[in-house]
């Protein structure tokens, strides 16, 4: 009986810590523990029956039965605590397994959502870069057009200035050109008159020779 009592006390002290460790590490074999508790309960019932039978052989039967029932209740309560702890461990294990399944199921979905989010962010960044490039190209095109218009305007201005300068030079030379032309015409007229005079002189008939002296 002392061995049984010590064994039950040891189990009562060690079991809570062991059950907590098993819940933390997940190393508990629930089926084996339930089988052990059932075996101990059967052994307890057998010992209680034997103790009661022995009590009826004693003089103080009632006192013996009271002590036997007290010990049986203590051992039974300890087995109930062990069973409750085992149930708690299994419940936490099932909850952890369920949470893990949810996490495993949600992980691909989260990965897809994150990938989709990254893709959307990349597309948005690309669109912003394209818009910025488009604005830069547009500004460059407008600047090139403005520069071309400015060059055309400056070329037109230079041509106009050169034309005006040419006309001015021509107007400045006009009097001398007229005088030169008149001189050329006068010289040509004199030359023509001289030619005509010489020609007329060659074509004039010669006078008859004077008669000879007697």
KOLVEXFI-595590 format. One record per residue (C-alpha): residue number from 1; residue in one letter; x negated, y, z negated. Coordinates in steps of 0.25 Angstrom, whole numbers, always signed. Example, Ala and Ser with C-alpha at 12.3 -4.5 7.8 and 13.67 -1.06 7.14 Angstrom:
2
{i: 1	aa: A	c1: -49	c2: -18	c3: -31}
{i: 2	aa: S	c1: -55	c2: -4	c3: -29}
END
This chain:
214
{i: 1	aa: X	c1: +0	c2: +0	c3: +0}
{i: 2	aa: X	c1: -11	c2: +10	c3: -3}
{i: 3	aa: X	c1: -17	c2: +7	c3: +11}
{i: 4	aa: X	c1: -4	c2: +10	c3: +17}
{i: 5	aa: X	c1: -2	c2: +23	c3: +9}
{i: 6	aa: X	c1: -16	c2: +27	c3: +13}
{i: 7	aa: X	c1: -14	c2: +24	c3: +27}
{i: 8	aa: X	c1: -1	c2: +32	c3: +28}
{i: 9	aa: X	c1: -8	c2: +44	c3: +21}
{i: 10	aa: X	c1: -19	c2: +44	c3: +30}
{i: 11	aa: X	c1: -10	c2: +44	c3: +42}
{i: 12	aa: X	c1: -2	c2: +55	c3: +36}
{i: 13	aa: X	c1: -15	c2: +63	c3: +35}
{i: 14	aa: X	c1: -22	c2: +60	c3: +48}
{i: 15	aa: X	c1: -9	c2: +59	c3: +57}
{i: 16	aa: X	c1: -6	c2: +74	c3: +58}
{i: 17	aa: X	c1: -20	c2: +78	c3: +62}
{i: 18	aa: X	c1: -21	c2: +66	c3: +72}
{i: 19	aa: X	c1: -8	c2: +70	c3: +78}
{i: 20	aa: X	c1: -12	c2: +84	c3: +80}
{i: 21	aa: X	c1: -25	c2: +79	c3: +86}
{i: 22	aa: X	c1: -17	c2: +70	c3: +95}
{i: 23	aa: X	c1: -8	c2: +81	c3: +99}
{i: 24	aa: X	c1: -20	c2: +90	c3: +103}
{i: 25	aa: X	c1: -28	c2: +80	c3: +110}
{i: 26	aa: X	c1: -17	c2: +72	c3: +116}
{i: 27	aa: X	c1: -24	c2: +59	c3: +112}
{i: 28	aa: X	c1: -12	c2: +53	c3: +105}
{i: 29	aa: X	c1: -7	c2: +40	c3: +109}
{i: 30	aa: X	c1: +8	c2: +41	c3: +106}
{i: 31	aa: X	c1: +12	c2: +27	c3: +109}
{i: 32	aa: X	c1: +1	c2: +21	c3: +100}
{i: 33	aa: X	c1: +5	c2: +31	c3: +89}
{i: 34	aa: X	c1: +20	c2: +28	c3: +89}
{i: 35	aa: X	c1: +16	c2: +13	c3: +89}
{i: 36	aa: X	c1: +7	c2: +15	c3: +77}
{i: 37	aa: X	c1: +18	c2: +23	c3: +70}
{i: 38	aa: X	c1: +28	c2: +12	c3: +73}
{i: 39	aa: X	c1: +19	c2: +1	c3: +68}
{i: 40	aa: X	c1: +16	c2: +9	c3: +55}
{i: 41	aa: X	c1: +31	c2: +11	c3: +53}
{i: 42	aa: X	c1: +33	c2: -4	c3: +54}
{i: 43	aa: X	c1: +22	c2: -7	c3: +44}
{i: 44	aa: X	c1: +28	c2: +4	c3: +35}
{i: 45	aa: X	c1: +42	c2: -3	c3: +35}
{i: 46	aa: X	c1: +35	c2: -16	c3: +33}
{i: 47	aa: X	c1: +27	c2: -11	c3: +21}
{i: 48	aa: X	c1: +39	c2: -4	c3: +15}
{i: 49	aa: X	c1: +47	c2: -17	c3: +16}
{i: 50	aa: X	c1: +36	c2: -25	c3: +9}
{i: 51	aa: X	c1: +35	c2: -14	c3: -2}
{i: 52	aa: X	c1: +49	c2: -15	c3: -5}
{i: 53	aa: X	c1: +49	c2: -30	c3: -5}
{i: 54	aa: X	c1: +37	c2: -29	c3: -15}
{i: 55	aa: X	c1: +45	c2: -18	c3: -23}
{i: 56	aa: X	c1: +56	c2: -28	c3: -26}
{i: 57	aa: X	c1: +46	c2: -37	c3: -32}
{i: 58	aa: X	c1: +42	c2: -27	c3: -42}
{i: 59	aa: X	c1: +48	c2: -23	c3: -56}
{i: 60	aa: X	c1: +50	c2: -8	c3: -52}
{i: 61	aa: X	c1: +56	c2: -10	c3: -39}
{i: 62	aa: X	c1: +62	c2: +4	c3: -37}
{i: 63	aa: X	c1: +50	c2: +11	c3: -40}
{i: 64	aa: X	c1: +42	c2: +2	c3: -30}
{i: 65	aa: X	c1: +53	c2: +4	c3: -19}
{i: 66	aa: X	c1: +52	c2: +20	c3: -21}
{i: 67	aa: X	c1: +37	c2: +19	c3: -19}
{i: 68	aa: X	c1: +39	c2: +11	c3: -7}
{i: 69	aa: X	c1: +49	c2: +20	c3: -1}
{i: 70	aa: X	c1: +40	c2: +32	c3: -4}
{i: 71	aa: X	c1: +28	c2: +26	c3: +3}
{i: 72	aa: X	c1: +37	c2: +21	c3: +15}
{i: 73	aa: X	c1: +43	c2: +35	c3: +16}
{i: 74	aa: X	c1: +29	c2: +42	c3: +16}
{i: 75	aa: X	c1: +24	c2: +32	c3: +26}
{i: 76	aa: X	c1: +36	c2: +34	c3: +35}
{i: 77	aa: X	c1: +35	c2: +49	c3: +34}
{i: 78	aa: X	c1: +21	c2: +48	c3: +39}
{i: 79	aa: X	c1: +24	c2: +39	c3: +50}
{i: 80	aa: X	c1: +36	c2: +49	c3: +54}
{i: 81	aa: X	c1: +26	c2: +61	c3: +53}
{i: 82	aa: X	c1: +16	c2: +53	c3: +63}
{i: 83	aa: X	c1: +28	c2: +50	c3: +72}
{i: 84	aa: X	c1: +32	c2: +65	c3: +72}
{i: 85	aa: X	c1: +18	c2: +69	c3: +75}
{i: 86	aa: X	c1: +17	c2: +59	c3: +86}
{i: 87	aa: X	c1: +30	c2: +65	c3: +92}
{i: 88	aa: X	c1: +24	c2: +79	c3: +91}
{i: 89	aa: X	c1: +12	c2: +75	c3: +98}
{i: 90	aa: X	c1: +19	c2: +68	c3: +109}
{i: 91	aa: X	c1: +29	c2: +80	c3: +110}
{i: 92	aa: X	c1: +17	c2: +90	c3: +111}
{i: 93	aa: X	c1: +10	c2: +80	c3: +121}
{i: 94	aa: X	c1: +23	c2: +80	c3: +130}
{i: 95	aa: X	c1: +24	c2: +95	c3: +129}
{i: 96	aa: X	c1: +9	c2: +96	c3: +133}
{i: 97	aa: X	c1: +11	c2: +86	c3: +145}
{i: 98	aa: X	c1: +24	c2: +94	c3: +149}
{i: 99	aa: X	c1: +16	c2: +107	c3: +149}
{i: 100	aa: X	c1: +5	c2: +101	c3: +156}
{i: 101	aa: X	c1: +14	c2: +96	c3: +167}
{i: 102	aa: X	c1: +20	c2: +110	c3: +168}
{i: 103	aa: X	c1: +6	c2: +116	c3: +169}
{i: 104	aa: X	c1: +2	c2: +106	c3: +180}
{i: 105	aa: X	c1: +15	c2: +108	c3: +187}
{i: 106	aa: X	c1: +14	c2: +123	c3: +186}
{i: 107	aa: X	c1: -1	c2: +124	c3: +190}
{i: 108	aa: X	c1: +1	c2: +121	c3: +205}
{i: 109	aa: X	c1: +12	c2: +131	c3: +205}
{i: 110	aa: X	c1: +3	c2: +142	c3: +198}
{i: 111	aa: X	c1: -8	c2: +139	c3: +207}
{i: 112	aa: X	c1: +1	c2: +141	c3: +219}
{i: 113	aa: X	c1: +6	c2: +154	c3: +213}
{i: 114	aa: X	c1: -8	c2: +159	c3: +210}
{i: 115	aa: X	c1: -12	c2: +155	c3: +224}
{i: 116	aa: X	c1: +0	c2: +162	c3: +230}
{i: 117	aa: X	c1: -3	c2: +174	c3: +221}
{i: 118	aa: X	c1: -17	c2: +174	c3: +226}
{i: 119	aa: X	c1: -13	c2: +173	c3: +240}
{i: 120	aa: X	c1: -3	c2: +184	c3: +239}
{i: 121	aa: X	c1: -14	c2: +193	c3: +232}
{i: 122	aa: X	c1: -23	c2: +190	c3: +244}
{i: 123	aa: X	c1: -13	c2: +193	c3: +254}
{i: 124	aa: X	c1: -10	c2: +206	c3: +247}
{i: 125	aa: X	c1: -24	c2: +210	c3: +246}
{i: 126	aa: X	c1: -26	c2: +206	c3: +261}
{i: 127	aa: X	c1: -14	c2: +215	c3: +265}
{i: 128	aa: X	c1: -20	c2: +227	c3: +257}
{i: 129	aa: X	c1: -33	c2: +225	c3: +264}
{i: 130	aa: X	c1: -27	c2: +224	c3: +278}
{i: 131	aa: X	c1: -18	c2: +237	c3: +275}
{i: 132	aa: X	c1: -31	c2: +244	c3: +270}
{i: 133	aa: X	c1: -38	c2: +240	c3: +283}
{i: 134	aa: X	c1: -27	c2: +244	c3: +291}
{i: 135	aa: X	c1: -26	c2: +258	c3: +285}
{i: 136	aa: X	c1: -41	c2: +259	c3: +287}
{i: 137	aa: X	c1: -40	c2: +255	c3: +301}
{i: 138	aa: X	c1: -29	c2: +265	c3: +303}
{i: 139	aa: X	c1: -37	c2: +276	c3: +297}
{i: 140	aa: X	c1: -49	c2: +272	c3: +306}
{i: 141	aa: X	c1: -40	c2: +272	c3: +318}
{i: 142	aa: X	c1: -34	c2: +286	c3: +315}
{i: 143	aa: X	c1: -48	c2: +291	c3: +312}
{i: 144	aa: X	c1: -53	c2: +286	c3: +326}
{i: 145	aa: X	c1: -41	c2: +292	c3: +333}
{i: 146	aa: X	c1: -43	c2: +305	c3: +326}
{i: 147	aa: X	c1: -58	c2: +305	c3: +330}
{i: 148	aa: X	c1: -55	c2: +302	c3: +344}
{i: 149	aa: X	c1: -45	c2: +313	c3: +345}
{i: 150	aa: X	c1: -55	c2: +322	c3: +339}
{i: 151	aa: X	c1: -66	c2: +318	c3: +349}
{i: 152	aa: X	c1: -56	c2: +320	c3: +360}
{i: 153	aa: X	c1: -52	c2: +334	c3: +355}
{i: 154	aa: X	c1: -66	c2: +338	c3: +354}
{i: 155	aa: X	c1: -70	c2: +333	c3: +368}
{i: 156	aa: X	c1: -58	c2: +341	c3: +373}
{i: 157	aa: X	c1: -62	c2: +353	c3: +366}
{i: 158	aa: X	c1: -77	c2: +352	c3: +371}
{i: 159	aa: X	c1: -71	c2: +350	c3: +386}
{i: 160	aa: X	c1: -63	c2: +363	c3: +384}
{i: 161	aa: X	c1: -74	c2: +371	c3: +379}
{i: 162	aa: X	c1: -83	c2: +366	c3: +390}
{i: 163	aa: X	c1: -73	c2: +369	c3: +401}
{i: 164	aa: X	c1: -71	c2: +383	c3: +395}
{i: 165	aa: X	c1: -86	c2: +385	c3: +395}
{i: 166	aa: X	c1: -87	c2: +381	c3: +409}
{i: 167	aa: X	c1: -76	c2: +390	c3: +413}
{i: 168	aa: X	c1: -83	c2: +401	c3: +406}
{i: 169	aa: X	c1: -96	c2: +399	c3: +413}
{i: 170	aa: X	c1: -89	c2: +399	c3: +426}
{i: 171	aa: X	c1: -82	c2: +412	c3: +423}
{i: 172	aa: X	c1: -95	c2: +418	c3: +419}
{i: 173	aa: X	c1: -102	c2: +414	c3: +433}
{i: 174	aa: X	c1: -90	c2: +418	c3: +441}
{i: 175	aa: X	c1: -95	c2: +433	c3: +445}
{i: 176	aa: X	c1: -109	c2: +428	c3: +449}
{i: 177	aa: X	c1: -104	c2: +417	c3: +457}
{i: 178	aa: X	c1: -95	c2: +427	c3: +465}
{i: 179	aa: X	c1: -106	c2: +436	c3: +467}
{i: 180	aa: X	c1: -115	c2: +425	c3: +472}
{i: 181	aa: X	c1: -104	c2: +420	c3: +481}
{i: 182	aa: X	c1: -102	c2: +434	c3: +487}
{i: 183	aa: X	c1: -117	c2: +436	c3: +489}
{i: 184	aa: X	c1: -118	c2: +422	c3: +496}
{i: 185	aa: X	c1: -106	c2: +427	c3: +505}
{i: 186	aa: X	c1: -113	c2: +440	c3: +508}
{i: 187	aa: X	c1: -126	c2: +434	c3: +511}
{i: 188	aa: X	c1: -119	c2: +424	c3: +520}
{i: 189	aa: X	c1: -112	c2: +435	c3: +527}
{i: 190	aa: X	c1: -125	c2: +443	c3: +529}
{i: 191	aa: X	c1: -132	c2: +430	c3: +534}
{i: 192	aa: X	c1: -120	c2: +427	c3: +544}
{i: 193	aa: X	c1: -121	c2: +442	c3: +549}
{i: 194	aa: X	c1: -136	c2: +441	c3: +551}
{i: 195	aa: X	c1: -134	c2: +428	c3: +559}
{i: 196	aa: X	c1: -123	c2: +434	c3: +567}
{i: 197	aa: X	c1: -132	c2: +446	c3: +570}
{i: 198	aa: X	c1: -143	c2: +438	c3: +574}
{i: 199	aa: X	c1: -135	c2: +429	c3: +583}
{i: 200	aa: X	c1: -129	c2: +441	c3: +590}
{i: 201	aa: X	c1: -142	c2: +447	c3: +592}
{i: 202	aa: X	c1: -147	c2: +434	c3: +599}
{i: 203	aa: X	c1: -135	c2: +433	c3: +608}
{i: 204	aa: X	c1: -135	c2: +448	c3: +613}
{i: 205	aa: X	c1: -139	c2: +449	c3: +628}
{i: 206	aa: X	c1: -152	c2: +455	c3: +631}
{i: 207	aa: X	c1: -153	c2: +469	c3: +638}
{i: 208	aa: X	c1: -158	c2: +470	c3: +653}
{i: 209	aa: X	c1: -172	c2: +473	c3: +654}
{i: 210	aa: X	c1: -176	c2: +487	c3: +658}
{i: 211	aa: X	c1: -180	c2: +489	c3: +673}
{i: 212	aa: X	c1: -194	c2: +489	c3: +677}
{i: 213	aa: X	c1: -201	c2: +503	c3: +680}
{i: 214	aa: X	c1: -203	c2: +507	c3: +695}
END
